[in-house]
């Protein structure tokens, strides 16, 4: 039996995000395929000898990976999840964060990593990150990886443009759980109900979404906790929100089903998205989706979504109006069920594992 350790950020469970769902669902589906999988946090002590292969998440957090590849001396793959924060960091942060606009994207991530550790919000497991820096650390990891597992070809192209190297890759799509997110054509849906399921933080752009829908006929429900270091952003969102805006804390996935069933539109107007898991889930359950035009979203949603410019509240409002007026898009739901499920993701992941093991 193949034994794999999935290793991800130390805050995987305390600050849940899309990578939390991806790691947990990947492990669950691989287990059903006969792989022995354990999820480990980067801050844990890991008995590497128990595993045939290590599987890391989040290439933009290389400090989490460097320590383990040096210590383990085991073959490894990386689910890259290459989120590009640069436009938000350079143009849309306020206060002290605006100083980040003078740094390169790698420089910004380096500063953020050090800051998390200094403030006690994360642990720096690899001192070598301090002298390597962000870019050299990522190139070091990619150069030694057996394979990388981007979520789309678009992501792979971005990765190669930013960090040119010779590394094998296998696209592993993001997905949904079709047993949980089942479409009900008889559900009573309110086309004026708009939901946004995402952690509340600057890159997700809830502030401009609120500006777009304040004092309109729409009821907007924002579902998610704020990031630990973005309380100020969260309170700014609350302070400008009109009476038609509601905030709900993070909900487990099963509790999202009711909201996806009732809403006419799900919107995720982020400054960047590799996919947007909540957009996939909402679309599978019959919502029309409004998504950012920044990132890898078009590879997943094609012409079956409504795209908005995150910098422009009018563009966001217009896309929501169009989505509200349009009919349900069954083609997108069918495409998701065929191509974007966690079972499909696990099959692609296992194929990558098997290719690696056979080549060792």
N, C-alpha and C positions, 0 to 999 in steps of 0.2 A: 504493500500500500504506500502511495506517495504521501509524504508528510511535508506540509508547508506552513511556515509562520508568516502571517500577514502582519506587518509592522507599520504602525501609523503614529500620528502626532500624539503627544501626551494628553492633550485636551480633547481627544476624539469623542468622549462621552460627556464630559462636563460642558463643552461648547459644541453641541451637535451641529453638523452641517451636511451638505450633500455627500462629502467623502465618508461621513459616518454611515449613511445609508448604503453607499457603494461597498464599503468594506464589509459590513454586516451581511448584506444580501449576497455578495460574492462568496463569502465563507459558507453561508447556509446552502447555496446552490451547489458549490463544489463538494460539500459534504454529501449531498444527495447523489453526486456522481462518483462517490467512492474515494474521494480525497480526504485525508485527515488534515484539517485546517484549524489552527489556533490564531486568534487575534491577539497581538501583543502591542502594548504602547511603547513608544520609543524610549521612555524613561524607565522601563522595566528591565530587570536582569533576566536574560533569556538563555536557556540551555540550548545553544545552537546545535549541539551534537544530535539532538532529537529530530532534526529536520533535514530534508533533502534539498530544500530550496527556500529562499527568503523572498518575500514579495512586499516591496515598499510602496507607499502611497505618498504623493505630493512632492514632485521634484523641486518646487520652489521653497521647500524646507530642507535643504541639503544637510544642514547641521544635524538633523535627526537621523540621517542615513549614514554619514561618514563613520561614526563610531562603530556601528554594527558591521559594516562591510570589512572594516579593518580587524575587528575582534573575531568575527565569525569565520572569515575566509571560506565562505560558502557561495555557490552560484546564486545570483539574484536577478529578479525582474523589477521594473518600476512602473506602476500606474502613474503616469506623469501629472495628470490634472493640472496642466499649465495655464493657470489663471493669470491674465495680464492686468495688473493693477496700475500700470504706468499712467494712463490717461487720467484716471481718478486722482492718483497721488500727485501728479504734476499740475493739474488744472483745477481741481475741485475741492481739495482739502482746505480747511480753514485754520486759523490760529497758527500754532507752532508747526502743524502738519504742512503748512504751505511751504516751509523751508525744504521739504522733500522734493519740491518741484525743480530744484537746482541739481538734483542727483540723477544718475542713470537709473533705469529700472533695477538693475542688479544692486546698485548702491542703495536704493531705497529699501530693498528687501534685506540687505545686510544690516542697515540701521534698525529696521523693525525687529529683526531677530535678536540683536543685541539688547534692544530696549525691553523686549518681552522677558529676557533673562534677568536684566538688572531690576526690573519691577517685580520679579518673582512670579510672573505669569507663565513661565516656561522654564525648562532646564536645558542648559547647553551641555549636551553629552559629549560633544567632540571639540576639544580645544583647538584642533587643527583648522576648524572653520574660521577662527579669528585671523590667522595669517593667510589662509587660502582666499578668503572672501567668497562672495556668493557665486560669481561666474566661474571661477576656477574650481570651486567645489562641485558645481553641477557638471562641468565638463569631466572632472575626475570620476564622478559616479557614472555618467553615461558611457565613458570610455571602457569601463570595467563591467558594465551590465551585460548579461546574456541576451536580454531583450527588453524593449520598452513596450508598454501597453497603453498608447494614447486612446482617448475616447472617440476620436474621429481622424480622418485623413487631414482635415483642416488643422487640427491640433498638431499632428505630426509635422506638417509643413511649417507651422509657426515655430515649433521646437527646433527644427533643422536650420531655420533662418536665424534664430537667436543663438543657437549653440551647435554650429556645424560639427558633425562627427559621424563616424561609421559605426552604426549600431543597428541591429536587426529590430524590426517592429512588427507588432500584430495589433490591429485595431480591435479594441474591446468596447463595444457600445455601452453607454449608460442605459438604464432600463427602468421598468416598473414591475410590480408584483401583480399579475393579472387576476390572481385569486382574490386579492384585496381590493383592487381598483376595478370593479366591474361596472360597466355602463348599464344604466337602467333607463330605458326609453320612456318609461311611464313616470319618472320622477318629476315633481312639480318644480320647474326652474324659473327663477326670477332674472330676467335679462338685465335688470338694473342693479343686480347684486354683483359687485366686482370684488374678487379676493386676490390677495398677494401673500403667498406662503414662502417666507424667506426670513433668514436672520436679519434683524434690523441693523443695518450698517451702511456706511457711505457708498460702498461699491454697488449695493443693491438698489440705491437711489430712491428709497421710499419718500424722501423729501420732495423731489420733483413730482412724484406720483400724487402726493397729497395736494401739491399746488395745482396739479391738473384737474383734480376732482373736487376740490373744496367748494362747498355750497352749490353743488350740481344736483341733478335728479338721482345720481348714482349713490348707492350705499357701498362704501369701501370698507372691507375688513382686512386688516393687516395681521397676519398670524405669524408670530415668531418672537423670540427673545432678542434683546440687543446684544451685540458683541461686548465682552467684558471691558474693552478699552474704548467703547463708543457710546458711553452713557450720555455724553453731551449731545451727540447726534440724535439719539432716541428722544431726549427731552425737547430738542428743537422740533422734531416731528410732532410730538404731542402738543407743543405750544402753538403751532400754526394750524393744527387740525381743526376743521369746523365740526359741526354737530353730526354731519353725515359720515364721519370717519370713526371707525371703531378699532381698538387694539385688543388683541388676544395673545396671551403668552404661548410659547412653543407647545405644540400638541403632538403626541405620538401619531404615527401614520394612520392607524385604524380610526382615530378620531377626526382625521381630515376628510374621510369619506363623505360625511354628511355635508360638509361645506362644498366639496367638489360637485356633489349631486345637485345642490341648490343654486349654485352660482351660474350666471350666464357667461361671465368672462373671468379668466385668470390672467393677471398681468405681472410681468417681471421685467421692469424697464432698466435693468442693470447697466452699469458702465462697461461690463464685460461678463459673458457667460460662455463656458465650454459647452454646456447643454442647457442646464436648468431643469433639475429633476422634477420640481413641482410643476413645471410646464408640461412635462411628459405625463405626469400623473393626472393632471387636470384635463388634458386633451383626451386621454384614454377614457375618462369618465364623462365626456361630452361637453366640456367647456370649450368655448372658443378662446384662443390664447393670443395675448399681446406680449411680444418679447422684444428684447433689445436687438438692434442691428449690429451690435459689436460682439465679435467673437466667432464661435463655431456653430451658431444656432441654425443657419440656413441649411447646413448639411443634414440636420435632423428634421426640420420642419418645412423646408422648401417653400412652396407657395400656399401652404395650408395654414399659415399663421399670419398675424398682423404685426408689422414691424414698426418700432418707434425709435426716434432719436432720443437717447436718454438726457441730452442737454436741453431739450426743448419740451416744456410742459404742454405747449399747444400740440406738438406732434404726438405726445402720449395720449392726450385727450382725444385727438382725432382718431388714432388707432383704436381706442376703446369704443368710440362711437361706431366705427366701422364694424368692429367685432360684435358689438351688441345688435347691430342691424342685420348682420349676416345670418344665414341659416347654419345649422349644425354641420360640421365637416366630418362625415363618417370615413372618408378616405384617410385622414390623418390617424383616426383611431385604429383603423385596420392596419396601417403601416406600423404603428407602434406595437400592436399585438404580434405582428409578424417579425419585426426586426429589433425591437427595443424592449426586451424583457430581461430580467435577471437570469433566467435560464439560458437565453442566448448569450449573454455576457459570460456566464460560467463555461459554456461550451467553447467559446473563443479562448478563454483563459486557460482551460485545460489543454486545448490544442497547443498553446504556447508552451505550457509546462512540459508536455510530452515531447515536443520538438527539442527542448533544451536537454531533458534527461537522456534522450536517445543520442545526442551529440556529445555528451560528456564521456 
